[in-house]
Amino acid sequence: MISTHTWTDAQRLWDFQRMGQKPRPCSVAVGLGSHDLGVADVTADLYHQGMMPLIVFTGATSRTTKERMPRGEAEHYQERAVQLGVPAEAILIEPNARNTGENIRFSRALLESRRISVSSVLLVSKPYEERRAHATARKLWPGIEWVSASTPMTLPQYVDSIQNARLVIDMLVGTQQRLMVYPHQGFMIEQEMPDDVVEAYERLRGQGFTSRLMLQAPERST
């Protein structure tokens, strides 16, 4: 059973990892592939709201999606969006990306190859991946206005949708580690880390929520 203190720390990470930006009209939306079809659902909803004329779904497969999405994450996202009423001609597929950096770089290359002018991108991800995706996009494709979006839901609602509380906390801890490590490796822009967020991360890591950590663990700077 997960304690109240653990939930409080998980909530701190969840709140930090979400950007809290309000969706607004952009040149294009980029939906980042993952195990979560909710990304396709919210992208379709934003399309129907008139937030963008064009969608890029990007993603190959991973160890967590190869059985559920054997044709690739982007392909399954496209199928879902079409089922939800998005015209197929409004969707481009980028089927090769296997991480967030490739999602951004390969989507950019695809749009440039089609000579599609882009000044702003509605970046759609899983809720707890908003900040990581945003920071990565700003590093790899500067000069673009980036607006983060995801399924509007609370942490308890997300846990209910996944049906595995420990896994969700593991994913929050893994994402937080990357936010702390990746700027130093050149993968994303630097993030200001509030003390309470870093402390929550360290406590959760110390409690064994480590299945999504990289081998290299960040050390808190002094």
N, C-alpha and C positions, 0 to 999 in steps of 0.2 A: 504493500500500500504506500502511496506517495504522500508525504507529509505536507502540512500547510506551508511550512517554510520552503520546501522544495517547489511547490506551486508558485509561491511568491517570487522566488528567483527565476523560475521559468517565465513568469509574466514579465519580469524586467527585461529579459532577453527578447521576448516577443514584441514588446512595446518599442524597444530600440531598433529592432530589425525591420520593422514596418516604417515606411517613410511618411505616411499620413498625408500624401499629396492628393489633391482633388483632380480627377481626370478632366482633361480639356482637349479640344480638337487639335489633332496633330497630323503631320504629313502621312504617317504610316504607323501601324502597330507592329511590334515584334513580340510574338508569344514564345516564351522560352520553354522548350521541351522538358518533360519530367514525367514522373509516375502519375501526376495529378491532372486529370481531365478538366478539373475546375478552371485551369488556365484557359483552355479552349472555350469553356462556357462563358467566362467573364469577358473574354475577347469578343465573342459573338455578341454579347449584350452591349458592349461598348460600340461595336459596329452599328448595331441597330439604333443606338442613340445618336449616330452621326458623328462620332468622335474621330473617325478616320475613313478614307476611301479605300484603303488597301491594308492587307494583313500579310505579314511574313510569319509562318510557323517554322521554327528551327529546332532540329534535334534528330539524332540517329537513335540508337538504343544504348542501354546501359545494363548492368547486372540486375538492376531493380525493375527494368521495363522490358527486357527482351522477351519474356514470356507473355506479359500482358499486352505489349504493343510490338508484335513481331515484325511489322512492316516499317517500324520506325515511329518515334514520337511525333514528328511533324506530320506524317501521313495520317496517323490516328487523330491528331488534333484537327486536321483539315476535314476529315470525315465527320467529326463531331460538330464542327462549326457549320458545315453544309446541312447537316440534320437539323440544326437550329435556325436555318433560314438564311445563312450567309451565301451569296452567290459564289460559285466555284471560281469564277473569273476574278473575284476580288481577293483571292488568296494565292500567295506564292509559297512554295515549299523549299526549304533548305534542309536536306536530309542527312548531312554529314557531321554536324557539330556534336561533340561529345563532352563539352564542358562550357561554362558560361563565357569564357573568353572566345571560344570558337563560335558560340552562338552569335556574338556581336560581330566578330570579324567576317564570318561567312555571310551573315545577313547583309552587312555593308557591301561586300563584294557582289552579292546577288543583285542588290538594288542598283549599284553602280553599273553593272553589266547590262541592266535593262534601261539605263539612262533615266532613272527615276529621281527627280529632285527631292531631296530630303532636308528639311530645316528643323524638324521636331519629330520625336518618336515617343509613342505611348508604349512603355516597356512593361509587358505583362508577365508576372511570375507567380510562384507560390507566395502566400502572404509573408512568411518569414524570410524569403529570399529578396524582398524588395531592395533593402539597402545594399546587399552584396551585388545584385545585378546593376543597380544604379551606379555604384562606385566603379564597377568594372567597365560599364559602358562609357562613362565619362573619361576613363583612362584611355580606352582603346579607340574611341571615336569622338574626339574633342570637336568643339565648334557646333555641336548639335544640342538643341534643347531636349532634355530627357524628362519624361513624366512617368513616375512609377504607378503601377496599378496592380491590383490582385483581387481575389474574391473578398468582399467585405464580410469578415467574420471574426469572432472572438477566439481566443485561445481555447476555451472549453468547446466551442463549436468545431474547431479544427480537430481537436482530439477526438471528438465524437465521430467526425467524418473518417478519420484514419483507424479508429478503434484500437489504438495502441498508444497509451499515454507515455510509456517509457521511450518508445521509438521517437515520438514527437520531441521529447526533451533531449534525447540524443541528437536529433537533427538541429535543434536550436543551439546546442553546445558546439556542434561541428561547424555550423555557420558562423557563430561568434568567433571561433578560433581562426577561421579564414579571414574574417574582417580584421583581425589583429595581425595576422601573418602576411597576407597577400600584398598589402601596400609596400612592404619592405622587399618583396620579390618582384615588384614592378607590374603586378597583375591588376591593381586597382588604385584609385586615389586614396590618400590618407584619410582616416576617419578619426574624429575626436571621440575618445572613449571616456564616457562618464565613469567615475570611480565605482558607483553602485552597480553598474553593468559589469565591469571587470570583476568585481568581488562576487557577484552572482555567478558569473561564469566559472570562477575558480572554485566556488563551493560545489557547484553541480559536477564539475569535473572530478573533484575530490570524492564525491559520493558515487562515482562509477558510471556516470552518464557519458560514456566514452566511445561508443561503437562507431560514431561518425567522425572521430578525430583523425587528423593526419598524424603520421609518426612524429613529426616535429611539433612539439608543443611550445606555444609562445610563452616567453617570460615577461612578466610585467615590468615596464621600465620604471626606473626610480628618478 
